[in-house]
Amino acid sequence: MLDQKKWGVFLDGSLSDHFMLQNCMVMAEKFQPTDIYIFKHFEKPNIPKLIYEHIPDLHEPEKNYLKSQLMRELINYDFGKPRVHVKILEGSQLSSILNFANKTQLDLLLATVKKNMPLQGEIASKIARKGPCSMMILPDRQIDSFGHIFSPVDFSSYTDLCVKASKSLYQNMDGRTITFHHSYYNADKYLNSVYETPLEVHDAVNKKSLIDQKLYDYYYFKLHHLVAGDTPDELRHEKLSLRALGPQETLGHSIISEIEVANPDIIVLGARGQSKSVAVLLGGTTESVLSLYHDVPILIMRQPGDNKGIIRSLLRKTQ
């Protein structure tokens, strides 16, 4: 979070904009971004394209009015040192937001999701899935601190980003503890499940016990080394959590179960790149969490350069 210098704040024109701006103020004071781009989207009416060919700036009066209105609203909010920019986007909502984030080279995009507005949640999820930068999805309420931070890690290239962001949130947002969780498959994944004699069964039970212990020791070592390094246990504020899965369980279901038990104040996820075409899309676990949680802030960490291809593709389709 500390190196997320350029923030984008998406306002949808609803009453929840107040909570978004309040939350942005609180976090800006803690993290000191250099620039905050506050923007709304203007939905162009469905009128013949011929009109736009003759009058390309047909909607300029409405956009200017929206911008002036937004600037008047912002008088009530003090963001401190960061430079504040006000923008009105037009065109396809998803494409215009992705294009703006890409062109402006945003480091972090903030958006609100409300429980009773599934369409808005769907748009936020699409932005999170296809965006070029990290994203924080905030619930429709004021947030002052993140006491319990929960971060599932998978030792992918995104894990370091999650660890760094979680520790930054802990230090700057009155954190009490961080839970770093890793789910892995148990010995059943590696053993033959068909046995013919009691001796084979006995041997398999012993092997399973040995392998399960080895797997636990291995993943605990990796998680401890990743998170704590050489810091003594008594000085650590991180909690390490491991869960061994049976062959029929899924990683997504396991992590969601752990989140329900942990009841965190914020979830920090890695986008966990999976190559599809020229784009880097969200991993299945992150998708599962996004679809279920609307009252807990979710921070999705991305690497610079993610999704450049998919943004270019979307823009070509909307031109």
N, C-alpha and C positions, 0 to 999 in steps of 0.2 A: 504493500500500500504506500510506503513512503516514497517510492519512485514513480507513483502514478500522478504526474504533474498536470496533465491536461484532462479535465473532467467535462463530460457532457451530461446535462440534466434534462431529461425528457418530461415535459409537462403535457397532460392530456386535456387541460381545460376544465377539469372537474374540481370538486371541493378538496380532493386529496392532494391537489397541488400545494396546498398550505403545508401539509405534513412533509411532502417531499422537500420543499424549500427550507423548512425548519431543520429537517434531518441533514440536509446539505450544509447548512450553516454550522451545525454542531461538528460535523466531520471535517469541514474545511478549517475550522479553528484548530482541530487536533492535527491534521495531516498537512496543512499548508500547501495546497496545489498552487501552481503559478497562474493557471487560467481556468475559469469555469464558463462553459458555453451553455446557456440556458435557452432551450428552444421548444417551440410548438410546431405542430404540423397543420398546414392549411389544406383541406380537402377540396380539390378543384371540382366544380360541378360538371356534370356530364353534358357538355354542349358540343356542337360540331367542331371538328378540328380546323375547318376552314376559317373560323373566327380567329383562332390562335395564329394562323398563318398571316392574317392581316393585322392582328393586334396581339403581338407576342406577350406584352406586359398588361394584358387585360385585367388581371387580378391585383395589380400593384396597389390600388387604393385600399382594398381589403387587407392586404398584407401589411401595409403601413399602419393601418388602424390597429391590427392585432399586435404589431410590434410596439406601438405607443402604449397600448393598454397593458402589455406585459411589463414594459419599463416602469409604468406607474405602480404596478403591483410590487415590483422589486424594491421600491423606495422603503418598504416596511421591513426589509431584510438586510442585515449587515453581514457580508461574507468576509470582512476583514481585508487582508492584503491581496488576495488573488484578483487578477483582472477579470471583470465580468463582461461577457459578450452576450448579446441577445440576437437570436436568429429565428426566422419563420421559414419553415421548409414547405415545399409543395411537391405534388406528384404522388406516386404510389407511396403509402406510408412506410412500408418496410424498406423499399429501395432507397427512398430519400434519406431515411435515418442511417442506413448502412453506408450510403455514399457520403453523407456528411461526416460520419465518424471516421471514414477512411481518408477523406480529403483533409480533414482537420487534424488527422493523426492523434485522435483521442487515445488516452491511456486507460480511461475508466468511464463507463457509461452507466448512469443511474436511472432507473425506471421504477414505477410503482405498480403493484398488482393488487387488485381487490378481489375478495372472495366471490362476490356476487356478480362479477363481470368476467365470464370465461373467455370472451373474445379478446379482451384486453390482456388477459393472461396468456392467451395463445400468441398474440403479437409480441409480447415481452419474451416468450420462449423462443420465438423465431429469431428475434434480434440476438438473444443469447447464443442461439445455435449457429447463426450465420455471421455474427459480428466480427470485426477485425480487432477488437480490444477486449480487455477484461470488463465485466459487467456486474453491478450490484443491483439485485432485485429487492426492493423494499416493500414491506406491507403498508397498508393504509392506516398508519398510526405513527405517533412520535416515538423516536428512539433516542435514548440518552447514553446508553452504554451497552457493551456486549460482554456480559459477565461470563457466560460459558460459550466457548468457541469450539465447534465440532468440525473436524476435517478428515474425511476419508482419504487415504493415500494408497497409491498402487505402485509406487516406485517408478512411475513413468517419467518422462521428461518434464511433466507439469508438476510433479510432486514438490520440487524445490520451491516453485512459485507459491504453492499452497502453504508450505511451512513458513516461508518468509512473511506472507500476508497474514497468517494466523498470529504469528509473534508480534507483528506490527499492530494488529488490532488489539491484542492483549495489552501492549504497552501504552497505547494511545486512547483506548476506549474503556478504561476501568475494568479490564478483564480480571477474572478470578482464577479461571483454569482453562486449559486447552485440552481437548481430547483428540488425539490422533489415532485413527482407527484403520486397521487393515483386515480384510476378509480374504481367506485363502482356502483352497480345497484340501480336505484331509486325505489320509492314506488310501481311502477307498478308490480314489481317482487313479492310483498307481498299481493296485493289486488286482489279480485275477479273482473274480467273484464266484467261480465254479470250483468246488472241492469234492473229491470222491471218497476220501477216507477220513476217519477221525484224526489221524496223524497230520494230514494236510490242513484240516481245520485248526488244530492246535498250533501248527507252525504259522498259519496265516494270522491267527490272533496275536501271537508273539511279534510277528513282523509288523502288524498294524500298530501295535502299541509302541514299538520302537520307532517306526516311521513318523507316527503322530507326534511323538516327543521331539524327534529331530526337526520336523517341520516347524513346530512351535518355537523351539530354540532358535532356529534359523531366522524366522520372521521377527521374533522379538529382538534379536541382535540387530537385524537390519533397521527396524523401526527405531530402536533406541539410538543406534549410531546416527541415523538420519536426523533425528529430532534433538537429541541431547548432546551428542558428541562426547566430550570428556567431562561434561558438567556433573558433579556429584548428585546423586538422587535427592539428597535432602535440600538441595538448592533449586531443584527443578519445579516448575509450576505446570508441566505437561503431564497428562495422564495418557498412558499407552494402552490401547485396546486391540485385542486380537480375537478373531472368531473363525473357527474351523468349520467349513461347509461340507455337507454330504454331497454326493454326486448329483442328486436331484435338485439341490438348491441353486439359486442364482445369486450373483454378486449384488445385483440391484435390490432384490428382496432383502438380502442380509443387511445391507447398509441402511435401507429404510427402517428396518426393525431396530437397528442400533440407534438411529436418530430418534425414534419414538421413545426408546428407553432413556436416552441421554437428555432429551428435552432441552436442546441448546438455545442460545439467544441469537446465534448466527451460524450458518453452515458455509464452509469454505470448500469449494470443489475445483478440481482441475478440469479444463475442457477435455483433456485426454484425447489427443488427436487420433482420428482414424481416417486414413486417406480414402476419399471417395471422389472420383474424377480429379479435379485440380484443387478440391477444397478440403479443409480440415474441419470436420464436424464434431459435435459433442459426442462423447461416449454414452453408452446406454444407461449407465448408472446415473449420470448427471441428468439425462432426460427423465428418468424415473422420479428423481427428487423434484425437479422443476414442475412436473405434472401434479404433484401431491401437496406441495407446501406453499401456502399463500399467506401465512401469518408469521413466518420466520424469515428474516433477511437471508438472502443467498448471495454469496460472492463467488463468481465464476472467473477463474484466472486463465488468461490466455497468454500465449507467447507472441511477441511482435511478428507481424507478417501472416498471422493466421487468416484464412478465408479470403485472401486477396482474389483468388480465382473465382470463387462463387459470387463475390460482389461484382466483378466485371461481367459475369454471366447474367446476373439479375439486371444490371443496368442496360445491357444489350437488349434484353427482352422487353424492357419498359420504354425504350426509345422509339 
